[in-house]
Amino acid sequence: MLSGGTVLVRVLHADDSGLPLLLFLLLVAGAALGLVVTVLRALLRQATDLRTDMEAVI
């Protein structure tokens, strides 16, 4: 939340559009990376559970 506020302040008070664009892209990239990590962790947990079930059957 702090980084979002920092980005907002920088964007509102910027004279050049390069820095705000860079900060926005970094924020979006960080959010995307966080979502990918979250999804991959959930998929790994699900795969582990399914493997345990398969080993119990076999």
N, C-alpha and C positions, 0 to 999 in steps of 0.2 A: 504494500500500500504506500509505503514511503517512496519507493522508486516511481510509482505512478504519479504521486504528487510532485516529485522533482521534475519529471518529464513535463507535466502540465505547466509548472512555473516557467521552465525553460522555453517551452513552446510559446507561451503568451508574451514573454519578454524578449524574444529573439529578433535580431535585425536581419540575420541571414537564415535562409531556410534549410541550409545543409545540416546544422547541428540538430534542430528539432526532428528532421527526417531520420537522421542516424539514431537518435535516442528512441524514436518510435519504432524503427526497425529492430533495434536491440530488444525492446520491450516485447514486441510480437514474437521474435525468435525465442526469447526466454520462456514466454507462455507456451509456445508450440512445443518446445523441448520438454517442459514440465508435463504437458498433456501426453506426449509420446511415452515418457517414462512411466507415468501412471497407468496407461493402457497396457504397456508391456509387462509391468509388474502384475497386473490383474490376469493377463493371459498366461504368464508363467505360473501363477498360483493355480489357475484352472487346469493347466496341463499337468501339474504335479498331482493334483487331486485325481485327475483321470488316470494317470499312470498308476497311482496307488490302487485305484479301483480295478484296473486291468490286472495288476499283479495278484490281487486277491482272487480274481476269477480264475486265473491260470494257476 
